[in-house]
Each structure stands twice: as C-alpha cells, then as structure tokens.
C-alpha cells in the first residue's frame, strides 16, 4: 500500500514539473512575440553609447534576477552593477551618475520602492530602460524605452509566485547581455581576463601559462644517440623528447610509448632521427588550454610541443598540466 501511495506521489510530482516547464516555455515563446525589435535595438543603442555604467534595479524576485543580469553584463565587457531600490532611497542614489543607464525591472510596473529612482532619473536626465509587462504602468510611462514582458500569468497554480515572469525577465537579460557582447566583439581572450579563477579561468588560460620552458624542456638535436635520448627523457620526466635540426626547428618527437614500441637489441646503436616521429603535432603559446586538451584527446597523445616563429620550440605541455589546473 505504501509503495502504491509513493508511486502515486511520483506521478503527481512529475506531472506538476511538466506543467511548470510547459508554462515557462510558453512564457518564453510569448516574450519572442511581444518583444519589439525596434525597442530592443533602441535599448541596446542606449547601452552601447553610454559613457557610464549599466545600473540594474528591481524589488523582490525582480531584484534577484536583476543581480544576475548585472553580473552577466559585467562579466562580458559591459560595466554594470545592481542597486537595491530601498538602499537607493537612503543614499545609494549617489552611486548613479548622469552618464549611466538605468534598467528598472517590475513585472507590474507599479513597485512603490522604485519611485525615488524613477524621479532621480527624470530629474538628472538619466536614460531609463523599463522592463515590465505593463507599458501603461508608472514604470512603463517613465521609461525612455520599454521592453515588454509577456502577460500570460504564472506557472504557480495560485497565480501568485513569480515563475513565468522571472523566467522571461532572465531570458530578456540574457538577450541584452548577448546583444552587447556581439556589438562589442567580445572575445575569448576578453572573457578570460574577467574570469581568472575557477573552472572557466582554467579552461580559458593560454598554453603559455602552463607550459614547461627553458631547462625543463626535453630537447635534443636530431642526430643525438639513443643513450642521450633515454637520459633526457628520464631526467625531464615529461615522457617525451623533442628533436631540432641545425636551424633550431622542431623536426621530430619521441614519447615513452614510442620508445617501448621500437625497443630492440640494437636500439642504443641508433640515432634519434631514425626512430623519432617526424613533424609532430604542435600548438601555439597563445592558444587556449582547452584547445590543447582537444588536440590531445583527438590525437590520443599526452604531450604537445609549443612552437612559434618557423617551428622553433619554446615549451612543452603535458596532459597532467591540464588535469592539475582543472582544465580537463
């Protein structure tokens, strides 16, 4: 009996989840219909031409979404921060300058807490972008441009808890973020500069940040004897040796796996150029570590020599370097 009751509850929960997902998907579809392309372009023009920052404000759940929007904009090259409406009325209005753009969020458009910020914008001629489902509301009428949210209720069965409205607002914030990113030509390198820590920071590091250089690099001339090769591979402890010609160009490579495969009674009588892998896969020091990881994965190798200027080796990177730095 207990198992039957539990199974019944599982089905109820699943159906509830499906209704919520369907409702929020519909909200996003309605956003696509209601969002005027002309108003969106106008809002992005204001943001792009601003000499100051983008200030996001909103009360309650709108405020929580606003904080995420501000963080996304800031991390993708558009200086932005969140100002709480209640704190704004007690001195934080001083954080907003005449060069800034204010984006105010309110589903109903009638949040009383926003009144002081709206008046401040009007008094000092600060551009106001209003995000609301009601263009005829106080917030809608005050805005220099209105980005309209869909008015299709909430996923909440009571029609009270912000669900569809916050999802649509979050998506609209992403639309603005990506729009600004694309307009500014924001690159992976720019993203890396703003995300030096954590998993993203690791993935976006450059090969030059992790590669072994100088005396750590296992390099010999291509005519080196195999005894020297074994000593170099053992002492540098990277499981490989690179070989250069008279011009200092990388012409070959030998890994510990290669060495095991070519072991014979006469191996020590040979020269490096006789057993090395010619024209090995290489990478630039300016490449992202994620690219190095992809090459190693695709080619099923564990080392890459780093070269520049006519194939001159400047470093070597091992898959363990990537693993130890959280890239993989």
KARA-V316883 format. One record per pair of residues at least 6 apart in sequence whose C-alpha atoms are under 8 Angstrom apart, sorted by the first residue. I is the first residue (numbers start at 1). J is the second residue. Records with the same first field share a line. If there is no record, write none. Layout:
# KARA-V316883
I->J / J
This chain:
# KARA-V316883
19->155
20->155 / 156
23->154 / 155 / 164
24->155 / 163 / 164 / 167 / 168
27->150 / 152 / 164 / 165 / 167 / 168
28->150 / 167 / 168 / 171
30->150 / 152
31->148 / 149 / 150 / 168
34->148 / 149 / 150
35->147 / 148 / 149
36->147 / 148
39->145 / 146 / 147
40->147
42->145
43->129 / 145
44->176 / 179 / 180
46->101 / 127
47->54 / 101 / 180
48->180 / 183
50->99 / 100 / 101
51->99 / 100
52->79 / 97 / 98 / 99 / 100 / 101
53->78 / 79 / 80 / 81 / 99 / 100 / 101
54->70 / 78 / 79 / 80 / 81 / 100 / 101 / 102 / 103
55->70 / 80 / 81 / 82 / 83 / 96 / 100 / 101 / 102 / 103
56->66 / 67 / 69 / 70 / 80 / 81 / 82 / 83 / 102 / 103 / 104 / 105
57->63 / 66 / 82 / 83 / 84 / 85 / 102 / 103 / 104 / 105
58->64 / 66 / 83 / 84 / 85 / 104 / 105 / 106 / 114
59->84 / 85 / 105 / 106 / 111 / 113 / 114
61->162 / 166
62->105 / 106 / 107 / 166 / 169
63->84 / 105
65->166 / 169 / 170
66->82 / 105 / 173
67->81 / 82
68->170
69->170 / 173 / 174 / 177
70->80 / 81 / 82
71->80 / 81
72->174 / 177
73->79 / 80 / 177 / 180
74->80 / 81
75->191 / 194 / 195
76->177 / 181 / 186 / 190 / 191 / 194
77->181 / 184 / 186 / 190 / 191
78->180 / 181
83->92
85->113 / 114 / 116 / 117
86->113
88->94 / 116 / 117
89->116 / 117
93->117 / 120
97->126
98->124 / 125 / 126
99->126
100->126 / 127
101->126 / 127 / 128 / 129
102->121 / 126 / 127 / 128 / 129
103->128 / 129 / 130 / 131
104->114 / 128 / 129 / 130 / 131 / 139
105->130 / 131 / 132
106->131 / 132 / 133 / 139
107->131 / 132 / 133 / 134 / 149 / 165
108->132 / 133 / 134 / 137
109->131 / 132 / 133 / 134 / 135 / 137 / 138 / 139 / 140
110->137 / 138 / 139
118->128 / 139 / 142
120->126
121->127 / 128
127->143 / 144
128->142 / 143 / 144 / 145
129->143 / 144 / 145 / 146 / 147
130->139 / 140 / 142 / 143 / 144 / 145 / 146 / 147
131->140 / 146 / 147 / 148 / 149 / 169
132->139 / 140 / 146 / 147 / 148 / 149
133->148 / 149 / 150 / 151
134->140 / 148 / 149
135->141 / 146 / 148
140->146
149->165 / 168 / 169
150->165 / 168
152->164
153->159 / 164 / 165
154->160 / 161 / 162 / 163 / 164 / 165
155->163 / 164
156->162 / 163
188->204
189->204
191->204
192->200 / 201 / 204 / 205
195->201
196->202 / 205
199->326 / 327
202->289 / 325 / 326 / 327
203->288 / 289 / 290 / 326 / 327 / 328
204->288 / 289 / 290
205->288 / 289 / 290
206->285 / 286 / 287 / 288 / 289
207->284 / 285 / 286 / 287 / 288 / 289 / 292 / 306 / 317
208->285 / 286 / 287 / 315
210->317 / 321 / 322
211->306 / 315 / 316 / 317 / 318 / 321
212->315 / 316 / 317
213->314 / 315 / 316
214->314 / 315
216->236
217->236 / 315 / 316
218->232 / 233 / 236 / 238 / 240 / 241 / 242
219->232 / 241 / 242 / 243 / 244
220->229 / 241 / 242 / 243 / 244
221->243 / 244 / 245 / 246
222->243 / 244 / 245 / 251 / 252 / 271 / 272 / 273
223->271 / 272 / 273
224->271 / 272 / 273
225->268 / 269 / 270 / 271 / 272
226->267 / 268 / 269 / 270 / 271 / 272
227->268
229->241 / 272
232->241
233->239 / 240 / 241 / 256
238->318
239->255 / 256
240->253 / 254 / 255 / 256 / 303
241->253 / 254 / 255
242->250 / 251 / 252 / 253 / 254 / 305
243->250 / 251 / 252 / 253 / 272
244->250 / 251 / 252
245->251
248->312 / 313
249->310 / 311 / 312 / 313
250->279 / 307 / 311 / 312 / 313
251->278 / 279 / 280
252->273 / 276 / 277 / 278 / 279 / 280
253->276 / 277 / 278 / 279 / 280
254->275 / 276 / 277
262->275
281->304 / 305
282->304 / 305 / 306 / 307
283->292 / 304 / 305 / 306 / 307
284->306 / 307 / 308
285->306 / 307 / 308
289->322 / 327
290->327
292->304
293->319 / 322 / 327 / 328
296->302 / 303 / 304 / 319
302->318 / 319
303->316 / 317 / 318 / 319
304->316 / 317 / 318
305->313 / 314 / 315 / 316 / 317
306->313 / 314 / 315 / 316 / 317
307->313 / 314 / 315
308->314
322->328
